[in-house]
Amino acid sequence: MATRPASQHVEPGTLVRRATYMVFLLGLLTCVLLARLSYLQLIQHGYYAGQALGNQVQGRKVAPRRGVILDRNGEVIVANRAGFRLTLVPEQVDDLAGTLERLAHSGILDANTQPELIESSRRSQPFEAIPIRTRLSDELVARFAVVRHRFAGVDIEGLLLREYPLGEAGAHGLGYVTAVSAEDKERLEPEEYAGISHLGKTGVEGSYEDYLRGSAGSERVVTNAYGRPLSRTRELEPEPGADLLLALDRNLQAEAYAVMDSRRGAVVAIDPRDGGVLVLVSSPAFDPNDFVAGMDSDSFAELNRNTDRPMFNRAVRGTYPPGSTIKPMLAFSALTAGHREPDHTINCWGSFRLPGSRRSFRDWKREGHGAMSLHDAIEQSCDVYFYQLARDMNVEGLHDSLVQFGFGTPTGLDVAGERAGIVPSRAWKRANFSDPAQQPWFPGDTVVAGIGQGYLTVTPLQLAQAVAQLAMRGRRYRPRLVEAIRDPASGNLVRMPPVQTGTLAPEAEEHWRTVVDSMVAVVHGPRGTARTTGARLDFRIAGKTGTSQVRAMPQDDEEMPEEVEERFRDHSLFVAFAPVHDPVIAIAVIVENGGSGSGPAAEVASRLLETYLAGNAPPDLVARAQ
């Protein structure tokens, strides 16, 4: 009989047992699953409901691109650079002080900034992301990425950071942006600055803030319970700010700051044909890039304590006695008013004395200049000639003469903070002196005003504007930094037309020629006070040296300049325009405590004139110079 296979010998009881085991196992797994579901639904319901609520949809503002700034040749002088910053949302941070302390311990945050950040968070909306460190380096970004999971509510954002390639050289003209502070938020329109972290403070950045800023866009952001973005949906695109085209010449601006060599002073150069400001330098200065990154209070206080005052804009706010730089302006007024004829001469014996007075007003040349015509007096800067002229013109004549060249009032430059200087008069003195004994106007006040001393003060910008008016034979234009505004959408340029603010005796051609020829002799004449400078030039310019006293000197003072404490030495001034017959640049330079105007100020001016005329002189200039 044949044998049956083993598989066919399984008894029915075995199959039943196996089926029972399977059913039991399936039942057990089902019970475990039901238990887990019950645990999640009943026990952990609150936790996971909170997690689900944590995935929120938030509306956020999107910062616009701030407009860039270009020089007259289209070179970028203020740019935007991609960077990173660290932000914190207060409502997502359980322990703000502890979080900041741990960030500082990790080397990501400066411990000294903690009090300021805590105060800033208190003044901000709890849902608003506040920047706690700007301009993160790649190293710091990587360092935070490693410990990011430990800091709920803290994140890294990409943004465009303002960048100033000129650094200190452009600080006072271009200005700077800085983070919007709690005080700023109180005075600014919330809608205009929603989503915008920086605003312009000074210079062009401040004055043209409304153009440069742009308008924020908006987006919907889904975040998890830790505030980490999960997805973004753009709803409104931001509108970028307008670009500005300036009259500044980038290369000339950089060279002007370099040749000042950190000496205290200012350089202003203007295109006399339309008022465009080619150079606006105040020295020494500060690096505006430091403000973008965020400057701590100690560093800011140190800048303000610096005795050289790098934060002070000497070009538009510094007021100085102009010294002999005003002599050409007074000479022209004297000619047109009939106080002098070109060939009228006086004898200079080295000093001047008012009738009935024992006080002697000295000339810079102790032995005197001898017989002086108006031309000679400007060429050799004879003080005695202008002492006598001031006496003949009287204080009212001096006042009116200087006002018609723009002194005594702000020029109207398109940046804030300009000072007016002082053109003194009898009324001014009565209004500004409380002591009745000092209120009368004395004849000696008039005499010293005739050589740019005494109460008379001007800004370097005003000096540059006045010499530009001389260059244009009486036409005066309002100085301006911005020449055009470029629409970011269409790319169209809106030009800022020149504004003529004065016209002085255009019919007096002979008098203009007399004064200008005298200024040419200052630099190129055999006895000119700046003849050493003129000998180095390959072209002809019209200029005037100036030296202004910082302190009054005794009548019998014999102290040598090098023996005087540095900050009490005379200021060095020089003004000029070139080319003489077709001017394209007018310049004013002041070097504080630099001594004679024929020294450092003339050296700075001549170097800048050479640089600028090398690329901007009229085609026939070289032919005329040869």
BELCOR-V519585 format. One record per residue. N is the residue number from 1. RES is the residue in one small letter. PHI is phi in whole degrees, -180 to 180 (none if undefined). NEAR is the number of other C-alpha atoms within 12 Angstrom. Layout:
N/RES/PHI/NEAR
N/RES/PHI/NEAR
This chain:
1/m/none/3
2/a/-71/4
3/t/-90/8
4/r/-81/9
5/p/-61/8
6/a/-61/8
7/s/-63/8
8/q/-92/9
9/h/-97/12
10/v/-66/14
11/e/-85/12
12/p/-57/11
13/g/-65/11
14/t/-67/12
15/l/-63/13
16/v/-67/13
17/r/-61/14
18/r/-62/15
19/a/-65/14
20/t/-65/14
21/y/-60/14
22/m/-63/14
23/v/-64/14
24/f/-63/14
25/l/-62/14
26/l/-63/14
27/g/-65/14
28/l/-65/14
29/l/-62/14
30/t/-65/14
31/c/-63/14
32/v/-63/14
33/l/-63/14
34/l/-65/15
35/a/-65/15
36/r/-65/15
37/l/-64/15
38/s/-63/14
39/y/-64/16
40/l/-69/16
41/q/-77/15
42/l/-99/15
43/i/-78/14
44/q/-95/15
45/h/-56/15
46/g/-62/14
47/y/-63/16
48/y/-74/17
49/a/-65/16
50/g/-64/15
51/q/-62/17
52/a/-66/17
53/l/-66/17
54/g/-66/21
55/n/-81/21
56/q/-104/22
57/v/-104/22
58/q/-119/24
59/g/-91/24
60/r/-128/28
61/k/-85/31
62/v/-112/32
63/a/-64/32
64/p/-82/32
65/r/-77/33
66/r/-74/39
67/g/-62/39
68/v/-88/40
69/i/-123/45
70/l/-122/32
71/d/-87/36
72/r/-65/27
73/n/-100/20
74/g/84/22
75/e/-84/21
76/v/-72/26
77/i/-118/38
78/v/-140/37
79/a/-126/30
80/n/-118/27
81/r/-127/20
82/a/-65/19
83/g/-158/24
84/f/-133/28
85/r/-140/34
86/l/-100/34
87/t/-122/37
88/l/-141/40
89/v/-102/34
90/p/-55/35
91/e/-71/23
92/q/-99/29
93/v/-115/27
94/d/-70/18
95/d/-127/19
96/l/-64/29
97/a/-61/23
98/g/-65/18
99/t/-63/30
100/l/-64/37
101/e/-66/23
102/r/-68/23
103/l/-65/32
104/a/-66/21
105/h/-64/17
106/s/-81/21
107/g/81/20
108/i/-95/36
109/l/-130/30
110/d/-81/23
111/a/-61/24
112/n/-69/19
113/t/-89/26
114/q/-59/26
115/p/-58/19
116/e/-66/26
117/l/-69/33
118/i/-64/29
119/e/-66/19
120/s/-64/29
121/s/-67/30
122/r/-67/20
123/r/-89/20
124/s/-100/26
125/q/-68/19
126/p/-62/20
127/f/-90/21
128/e/-90/28
129/a/-73/33
130/i/-107/39
131/p/-73/41
132/i/-112/45
133/r/-158/39
134/t/-108/38
135/r/59/35
136/l/-74/32
137/s/-77/19
138/d/-60/16
139/e/-64/14
140/l/-70/26
141/v/-61/26
142/a/-65/16
143/r/-64/19
144/f/-72/31
145/a/-58/19
146/v/-68/14
147/v/-109/20
148/r/-57/25
149/h/-64/14
150/r/-87/19
151/f/-126/33
152/a/-65/28
153/g/86/35
154/v/-111/40
155/d/-151/34
156/i/-103/36
157/e/-119/27
158/g/-86/20
159/l/-159/27
160/l/-96/29
161/l/-102/38
162/r/-70/42
163/e/-134/34
164/y/-118/35
165/p/-60/27
166/l/-76/38
167/g/59/32
168/e/-62/35
169/a/-62/41
170/g/-106/46
171/a/-57/43
172/h/-83/45
173/g/-79/60
174/l/-79/55
175/g/80/47
176/y/-158/41
177/v/-108/41
178/t/-146/31
179/a/-62/34
180/v/-65/28
181/s/-91/29
182/a/-62/23
183/e/-66/13
184/d/-62/22
185/k/-63/24
186/e/-71/13
187/r/-103/13
188/l/-88/17
189/e/-71/12
190/p/-57/19
191/e/-67/15
192/e/-70/23
193/y/-113/29
194/a/-64/29
195/g/83/32
196/i/-104/43
197/s/-97/40
198/h/-128/38
199/l/-142/40
200/g/-73/34
201/k/-107/30
202/t/-136/29
203/g/56/35
204/v/-62/43
205/e/-58/44
206/g/-81/26
207/s/-69/28
208/y/-110/36
209/e/-56/34
210/d/-64/26
211/y/-81/30
212/l/-75/37
213/r/-64/36
214/g/81/33
215/s/-124/30
216/a/-72/29
217/g/-97/27
218/s/-146/25
219/e/-152/23
220/r/-102/21
221/v/-122/23
222/v/-94/24
223/t/-121/24
224/n/-90/22
225/a/-65/24
226/y/-94/30
227/g/83/35
228/r/-77/29
229/p/-65/26
230/l/-103/18
231/s/-157/18
232/r/-133/20
233/t/-131/20
234/r/-75/19
235/e/-105/16
236/l/-139/18
237/e/-73/19
238/p/-69/26
239/e/-99/25
240/p/-66/30
241/g/-74/32
242/a/-76/33
243/d/-89/41
244/l/-114/44
245/l/-109/39
246/l/-100/40
247/a/-80/42
248/l/-57/45
249/d/-103/41
250/r/-56/36
251/n/-66/27
252/l/-69/41
253/q/-61/41
254/a/-64/32
255/e/-69/29
256/a/-60/46
257/y/-68/40
258/a/-66/27
259/v/-74/32
260/m/-68/34
261/d/54/23
262/s/66/23
263/r/-71/33
264/r/-70/36
265/g/157/45
266/a/-154/56
267/v/-134/60
268/v/-132/57
269/a/-126/50
270/i/-130/50
271/d/-80/45
272/p/-67/42
273/r/-77/34
274/d/-148/33
275/g/86/48
276/g/-64/43
277/v/-84/49
278/l/-83/46
279/v/-142/49
280/l/-142/51
281/v/-124/56
282/s/-121/48
283/s/-128/41
284/p/-75/37
285/a/-133/37
286/f/-130/37
287/d/-93/30
288/p/-65/36
289/n/-62/31
290/d/-65/27
291/f/-78/33
292/v/-65/35
293/a/-70/31
294/g/102/34
295/m/-104/28
296/d/-73/26
297/s/-63/16
298/d/-66/14
299/s/-66/17
300/f/-66/20
301/a/-64/15
302/e/-65/17
303/l/-60/23
304/n/-74/17
305/r/-82/14
306/n/-58/16
307/t/-67/14
308/d/-84/23
309/r/54/24
310/p/-66/32
311/m/-82/33
312/f/-87/33
313/n/-85/40
314/r/-65/39
315/a/-64/45
316/v/-118/41
317/r/-114/32
318/g/-74/35
319/t/-117/35
320/y/-136/44
321/p/-63/40
322/p/-77/53
323/g/60/43
324/s/-75/49
325/t/-65/57
326/i/-89/52
327/k/-60/51
328/p/-62/53
329/m/-67/48
330/l/-65/46
331/a/-63/47
332/f/-62/44
333/s/-62/36
334/a/-64/35
335/l/-66/30
336/t/-72/27
337/a/-88/21
338/g/83/17
339/h/-77/25
340/r/-145/28
341/e/-107/23
342/p/-56/28
343/d/-96/16
344/h/-69/20
345/t/-123/23
346/i/-131/29
347/n/-100/24
348/c/-104/32
349/w/-106/24
350/g/100/25
351/s/-159/29
352/f/-136/32
353/r/-135/24
354/l/-69/24
355/p/-57/12
356/g/77/8
357/s/-112/12
358/r/-95/12
359/r/-79/17
360/s/-111/23
361/f/-102/37
362/r/-84/31
363/d/-88/31
364/w/-65/28
365/k/-100/19
366/r/-57/22
367/e/-82/15
368/g/90/24
369/h/-109/29
370/g/83/23
371/a/-70/21
372/m/-128/28
373/s/-89/30
374/l/-61/41
375/h/-58/40
376/d/-63/40
377/a/-66/45
378/i/-76/46
379/e/-58/41
380/q/-100/44
381/s/55/48
382/c/-74/48
383/d/-69/46
384/v/-60/45
385/y/-57/47
386/f/-83/51
387/y/-61/41
388/q/-65/39
389/l/-63/40
390/a/-62/39
391/r/-62/30
392/d/-70/24
393/m/-79/31
394/n/69/31
395/v/-63/34
396/e/-65/25
397/g/-65/30
398/l/-62/42
399/h/-59/32
400/d/-66/23
401/s/-64/36
402/l/-76/43
403/v/-63/31
404/q/-71/30
405/f/-102/43
406/g/93/42
407/f/-77/41
408/g/92/31
409/t/-138/28
410/p/-60/32
411/t/-73/39
412/g/94/27
413/l/-54/35
414/d/-82/31
415/v/-134/33
416/a/-79/28
417/g/99/27
418/e/-68/31
419/r/-103/28
420/a/-92/29
421/g/72/30
422/i/-134/32
423/v/-111/43
424/p/-72/41
425/s/-154/32
426/r/-61/25
427/a/-64/16
428/w/-61/22
429/k/-68/25
430/r/-63/18
431/a/-79/16
432/n/-114/18
433/f/-123/16
434/s/-80/12
435/d/-76/11
436/p/-56/12
437/a/-69/11
438/q/-98/16
439/q/-71/19
440/p/-64/21
441/w/-88/27
442/f/-94/23
443/p/-56/29
444/g/-64/29
445/d/-61/32
446/t/-67/36
447/v/-60/38
448/v/-70/41
449/a/-65/46
450/g/-66/49
451/i/-116/47
452/g/74/43
453/q/-119/39
454/g/75/31
455/y/-80/35
456/l/-67/38
457/t/-138/35
458/v/-139/46
459/t/-98/42
460/p/-56/49
461/l/-64/55
462/q/-63/57
463/l/-62/56
464/a/-63/53
465/q/-65/52
466/a/-66/52
467/v/-71/51
468/a/-66/48
469/q/-67/45
470/l/-62/55
471/a/-62/46
472/m/-94/39
473/r/52/36
474/g/110/35
475/r/-84/31
476/r/-122/39
477/y/-116/38
478/r/-68/38
479/p/-64/47
480/r/-149/41
481/l/-90/45
482/v/-92/41
483/e/-101/34
484/a/-157/30
485/i/-121/31
486/r/-104/28
487/d/-67/23
488/p/-70/26
489/a/-84/15
490/s/-94/12
491/g/80/15
492/n/-72/15
493/l/-99/18
494/v/-106/18
495/r/-77/16
496/m/-97/23
497/p/-68/19
498/p/-60/25
499/v/-117/23
500/q/-83/25
501/t/-111/25
502/g/-170/25
503/t/-137/22
504/l/-118/31
505/a/41/24
506/p/-65/20
507/e/-79/14
508/a/-86/19
509/e/-61/19
510/e/-67/18
511/h/-69/34
512/w/-60/34
513/r/-63/28
514/t/-61/35
515/v/-68/43
516/v/-65/43
517/d/-61/33
518/s/-67/38
519/m/-69/50
520/v/-64/41
521/a/-66/37
522/v/-56/45
523/v/-97/45
524/h/-117/30
525/g/-79/27
526/p/-67/19
527/r/-120/25
528/g/-63/32
529/t/-68/39
530/a/-117/42
531/r/-64/32
532/t/-64/24
533/t/-66/39
534/g/-61/34
535/a/-65/22
536/r/-90/19
537/l/-91/30
538/d/-95/25
539/f/-143/31
540/r/-102/39
541/i/-130/45
542/a/-108/50
543/g/-144/57
544/k/-154/56
545/t/-83/52
546/g/-153/50
547/t/-133/42
548/s/-119/42
549/q/-76/35
550/v/-88/27
551/r/-139/18
552/a/-70/16
553/m/-107/19
554/p/-60/12
555/q/-58/15
556/d/-100/12
557/d/-67/13
558/e/-122/12
559/e/-69/14
560/m/-76/13
561/p/-53/20
562/e/-70/16
563/e/-89/12
564/v/-83/19
565/e/-53/16
566/e/-52/19
567/r/-77/22
568/f/-105/21
569/r/-75/26
570/d/-65/36
571/h/-82/41
572/s/-105/43
573/l/-128/50
574/f/-153/53
575/v/-126/58
576/a/-165/58
577/f/-142/50
578/a/-161/47
579/p/-62/39
580/v/-62/39
581/h/-97/27
582/d/-147/27
583/p/-67/34
584/v/-123/34
585/i/-151/51
586/a/-126/52
587/i/-137/58
588/a/-132/53
589/v/-130/61
590/i/-130/55
591/v/-116/49
592/e/-62/43
593/n/58/31
594/g/-89/38
595/g/89/33
596/s/-66/34
597/g/-66/44
598/s/-79/38
599/g/-94/30
600/p/-62/37
601/a/-65/46
602/a/-65/46
603/e/-64/38
604/v/-62/40
605/a/-63/51
606/s/-64/45
607/r/-65/29
608/l/-70/39
609/l/-63/47
610/e/-61/29
611/t/-62/25
612/y/-70/34
613/l/-70/32
614/a/-61/21
615/g/-117/18
616/n/-130/24
617/a/-72/28
618/p/-57/22
619/p/-55/14
620/d/-92/15
621/l/-63/24
622/v/-62/18
623/a/-64/12
624/r/-71/16
625/a/-75/18
626/q/-81/10
